[in-house]
């Protein structure tokens, strides 16, 4: 009888252990399920800005059957571009001369006929200016150079659509305020969701500030941000908030 009682006690202890383990596991599962109650929201903020830097490559050409004469024509064209820039209020001291190349048509074994000019010399004038509005105005009047015999192509094969590139360099000063705004708007959306679903809003489960984008103000096919002085800076913050019961 005593042996039977000891066996019964062991079974009771085992049963209690299983029950207690199940209870603790159940509570742990409930806590895990509770942490899965969250809402994902996005906050968007935008700023319209104006470029503070213009980069404008101009490819200047000098051509002739005599190399020295072709080079002299190139030098006169470069001087003509500098005068053009001065007339339009641009600083010529920041001009960089790059990409000097000489082509000799007589060395082209695949050419047919006699070339008009044996030598063609090309050089790129890289204009950097903190007056993007003046650069834009000058780029729209570049035809004036043809009138004085200057052979030039805007962009030099580098700029968007063959024109100046406009840059906004003040992004770092905007970041703190824009992140704060986008996060605040994300919280507003989360609070509204919690209110509509009749639950309480908890703390942040996870957050991602997103990537800053610089977009053209006037968005249309074929228009890039680099070709416009006016731009839009945009950031989207993604935040996950815990929800109460």
Backbone torsions as a table, in degrees:
resi	resn	phi	psi	omega
1	UNK	NA	-41.6	178.0
2	UNK	-63.5	-38.0	178.3
3	UNK	-64.2	-39.2	178.6
4	UNK	-64.0	-38.9	-179.6
5	UNK	-65.3	-39.7	179.4
6	UNK	-64.8	-39.6	177.8
7	UNK	-64.1	-39.3	178.8
8	UNK	-63.9	-40.6	-179.9
9	UNK	-63.4	-42.2	179.3
10	UNK	-60.9	-43.2	-179.6
11	UNK	-64.2	-39.2	178.9
12	UNK	-64.7	-42.9	179.8
13	UNK	-63.2	-42.7	179.2
14	UNK	-62.3	-42.1	179.8
15	UNK	-64.3	-41.3	178.9
16	UNK	-64.2	-39.2	178.6
17	UNK	-62.5	-43.3	178.8
18	UNK	-63.9	-42.0	-178.9
19	UNK	-64.9	-43.8	179.6
20	UNK	-64.5	-41.6	177.5
21	UNK	-61.6	-41.3	178.3
22	UNK	-64.6	-38.0	179.1
23	UNK	-64.4	-45.6	179.9
24	UNK	-65.4	-40.7	178.0
25	UNK	-63.2	-39.0	179.4
26	UNK	-64.0	-40.4	178.3
27	UNK	-66.2	-40.3	176.9
28	UNK	-62.0	-39.6	177.9
29	UNK	-66.3	-38.3	178.9
30	UNK	-64.0	-40.3	178.2
31	UNK	-65.2	-40.4	178.7
32	UNK	-63.3	-40.7	178.8
33	UNK	-66.0	-35.4	-179.2
34	UNK	-64.5	-37.4	-179.2
35	UNK	-70.1	-16.6	179.0
36	UNK	-83.5	-5.8	178.6
37	UNK	-84.0	96.6	-179.2
38	UNK	-149.4	165.2	178.5
39	UNK	-126.9	139.6	177.5
40	UNK	-103.5	123.9	-178.0
41	UNK	-129.5	159.5	178.7
42	UNK	-124.4	140.7	175.1
43	UNK	-119.9	128.9	-175.8
44	UNK	-116.5	135.7	172.7
45	UNK	-139.3	147.3	-177.5
46	UNK	-136.0	152.4	175.0
47	UNK	-137.2	136.3	172.2
48	UNK	-90.9	130.7	-177.8
49	UNK	-132.0	166.0	175.6
50	UNK	-119.5	142.2	-179.2
51	UNK	-61.8	147.8	178.2
52	UNK	-119.0	6.7	178.8
53	UNK	-147.7	138.4	175.9
54	UNK	-122.9	136.4	176.3
55	UNK	-123.4	120.8	-172.0
56	UNK	-133.1	103.0	175.6
57	UNK	-85.7	131.9	176.8
58	UNK	-121.6	125.9	178.0
59	UNK	-95.4	119.0	-177.7
60	UNK	-104.0	142.3	-174.2
61	UNK	-126.7	138.7	170.4
62	UNK	-129.0	127.7	-175.8
63	UNK	-134.7	140.7	176.6
64	UNK	-171.6	166.3	176.2
65	UNK	-76.8	-17.6	177.0
66	UNK	-107.2	130.5	-174.7
67	UNK	-63.9	-44.0	-179.2
68	UNK	-63.4	-38.7	178.9
69	UNK	-67.3	-39.8	178.0
70	UNK	-62.5	-39.5	179.1
71	UNK	-67.7	-37.1	177.6
72	UNK	-65.4	-38.5	177.1
73	UNK	-63.7	-39.3	177.6
74	UNK	-61.9	-43.6	179.9
75	UNK	-62.4	-40.6	178.3
76	UNK	-66.0	-37.7	178.8
77	UNK	-65.9	-40.4	178.1
78	UNK	-62.3	-42.7	177.9
79	UNK	-63.1	-38.6	178.4
80	UNK	-64.0	-38.8	177.8
81	UNK	-65.6	-40.8	178.9
82	UNK	-62.1	-41.7	177.8
83	UNK	-64.2	-39.4	177.7
84	UNK	-61.1	-43.7	179.8
85	UNK	-64.5	-42.6	-180.0
86	UNK	-61.5	-41.2	178.6
87	UNK	-60.5	-29.8	-177.2
88	UNK	-102.2	19.6	171.1
89	UNK	75.4	23.7	179.9
90	UNK	-101.7	145.2	-177.8
91	UNK	-80.5	114.9	-177.8
92	UNK	-81.2	-10.1	-179.5
93	UNK	-72.8	-15.0	-178.7
94	UNK	-99.4	11.8	179.3
95	UNK	-80.2	132.4	176.3
96	UNK	-111.6	135.5	177.0
97	UNK	-99.0	120.1	-177.3
98	UNK	-136.1	168.2	170.1
99	UNK	62.0	47.8	178.9
100	UNK	-77.3	121.7	178.9
101	UNK	-135.5	147.6	176.9
102	UNK	-124.5	127.2	177.2
103	UNK	-111.0	131.7	178.3
104	UNK	-112.2	108.6	-176.1
105	UNK	-62.3	-27.2	-177.7
106	UNK	-70.8	-17.4	-179.9
107	UNK	-87.9	-3.1	179.1
108	UNK	-89.8	102.8	-176.2
109	UNK	-71.1	-14.8	-178.7
110	UNK	-95.8	-3.0	-179.0
111	UNK	-72.1	144.3	178.1
112	UNK	-113.7	140.8	-179.9
113	UNK	80.5	179.8	-179.7
114	UNK	-96.9	122.3	-178.9
115	UNK	-68.3	148.2	177.7
116	UNK	-64.0	-43.2	177.8
117	UNK	-128.4	124.0	-179.0
118	UNK	-68.9	-43.3	-176.2
119	UNK	-107.7	132.9	174.5
120	UNK	-127.4	119.6	-179.7
121	UNK	-109.4	131.4	179.9
122	UNK	-123.9	140.6	174.7
123	UNK	-146.5	142.2	-179.4
124	UNK	-99.5	129.2	173.3
125	UNK	-100.3	114.2	-178.1
126	UNK	-97.7	113.3	-177.1
127	UNK	-101.0	123.4	174.6
128	UNK	-117.3	126.7	-175.9
129	UNK	-143.2	141.4	174.5
130	UNK	-88.7	12.1	176.3
131	UNK	-118.6	74.1	-176.1
132	UNK	-61.7	-31.2	179.2
133	UNK	-65.6	-38.7	178.4
134	UNK	-67.8	-37.6	177.9
135	UNK	-65.4	-42.7	178.7
136	UNK	-60.4	-44.5	179.8
137	UNK	-63.4	-42.8	-179.7
138	UNK	-64.9	-38.7	-178.9
139	UNK	-64.7	-26.2	178.7
140	UNK	-81.7	-9.2	-179.6
141	UNK	-116.7	20.3	-174.7
142	UNK	-65.3	-17.5	176.9
143	UNK	-61.4	-18.7	177.6
144	UNK	-60.5	-29.1	-178.5
145	UNK	-67.9	-36.7	178.7
146	UNK	-63.8	-32.8	-178.6
147	UNK	-66.2	-24.2	178.9
148	UNK	-105.5	14.2	173.6
149	UNK	83.5	19.8	178.8
150	UNK	-94.9	119.5	177.7
151	UNK	-88.9	115.4	-175.7
152	UNK	-148.4	148.1	173.1
153	UNK	-123.0	130.7	-177.8
154	UNK	-76.0	130.6	178.3
155	UNK	105.4	-35.0	178.9
156	UNK	60.5	23.5	-179.0
157	UNK	78.6	9.5	-175.7
158	UNK	-118.3	-39.0	-175.3
159	UNK	-77.4	160.6	178.1
160	UNK	-67.8	129.2	179.5
161	UNK	57.0	24.7	177.4
162	UNK	72.8	18.3	-179.4
163	UNK	-124.1	-167.2	-179.2
164	UNK	-68.5	155.6	171.4
165	UNK	-105.6	129.7	-178.2
166	UNK	-109.4	130.2	-172.3
167	UNK	-121.4	138.4	171.4
168	UNK	-108.1	121.5	-172.8
169	UNK	-108.6	7.5	-175.9
170	UNK	-99.8	24.9	-175.2
171	UNK	-62.4	-40.1	-176.5
172	UNK	-62.0	-29.4	178.8
173	UNK	-75.0	-23.4	-179.5
174	UNK	-86.2	-26.6	-170.0
175	UNK	-54.6	-51.0	-176.5
176	UNK	-58.2	-46.7	-178.1
177	UNK	-67.4	-39.8	-178.2
178	UNK	-69.2	-37.3	177.0
179	UNK	-64.6	-42.3	178.7
180	UNK	-61.6	-42.2	-179.9
181	UNK	-65.9	-45.6	-178.2
182	UNK	-66.1	-36.1	177.1
183	UNK	-67.4	-39.5	177.9
184	UNK	-63.7	-39.6	179.2
185	UNK	-69.3	-33.7	175.5
186	UNK	-64.6	-41.5	179.1
187	UNK	-65.2	-39.6	176.9
188	UNK	-57.4	-42.4	179.3
189	UNK	-66.0	-38.9	179.3
190	UNK	-67.1	-40.7	178.3
191	UNK	-62.9	-39.3	178.6
192	UNK	-66.0	-39.9	178.4
193	UNK	-63.4	-44.6	179.5
194	UNK	-62.6	-38.8	178.9
195	UNK	-65.5	-44.7	-179.0
196	UNK	-66.5	-33.3	-178.7
197	UNK	-92.8	5.9	177.0
198	UNK	54.9	50.7	176.4
199	UNK	-136.9	173.3	-179.3
200	UNK	-101.6	152.3	-178.8
201	UNK	-97.7	127.4	-179.8
202	UNK	-98.5	-154.3	-178.8
203	UNK	-81.4	-178.4	-179.3
204	UNK	-80.0	128.5	175.8
205	UNK	-86.6	-41.8	-178.7
206	UNK	-159.9	148.8	-179.6
207	UNK	-143.7	145.8	177.1
208	UNK	-138.6	117.2	-175.3
209	UNK	-69.9	-18.8	179.0
210	UNK	85.7	179.6	-177.4
211	UNK	-107.3	135.3	176.6
212	UNK	-76.7	134.2	177.9
213	UNK	-119.3	139.8	172.2
214	UNK	-110.1	114.4	-172.8
215	UNK	-116.1	157.2	173.5
216	UNK	-67.1	140.5	178.2
217	UNK	-63.0	-44.7	179.0
218	UNK	-100.2	98.9	-174.7
219	UNK	-90.2	123.3	179.6
220	UNK	-157.3	158.1	180.0
221	UNK	-55.8	132.4	177.5
222	UNK	86.0	-3.1	-180.0
223	UNK	-101.5	125.4	179.7
224	UNK	-107.8	159.9	178.4
225	UNK	-64.1	-32.5	-177.5
226	UNK	-67.2	-24.6	-177.0
227	UNK	-89.8	-4.4	-178.4
228	UNK	-114.2	138.6	174.7
229	UNK	-70.1	-45.2	179.6
230	UNK	-83.8	131.9	-177.8
231	UNK	-134.5	169.3	175.1
232	UNK	-123.5	125.1	174.6
233	UNK	-95.8	129.8	-174.1
234	UNK	-133.7	139.0	175.1
235	UNK	-140.4	142.5	178.2
236	UNK	-122.0	118.2	176.6
237	UNK	-97.7	132.8	177.7
238	UNK	-111.1	123.2	-176.2
239	UNK	-131.0	137.7	174.8
240	UNK	-106.9	123.2	179.1
241	UNK	-110.3	139.4	174.2
242	UNK	-72.9	147.7	178.2
243	UNK	-114.9	141.5	177.2
244	UNK	-80.5	-173.6	-178.8
245	UNK	-80.9	NA	NA
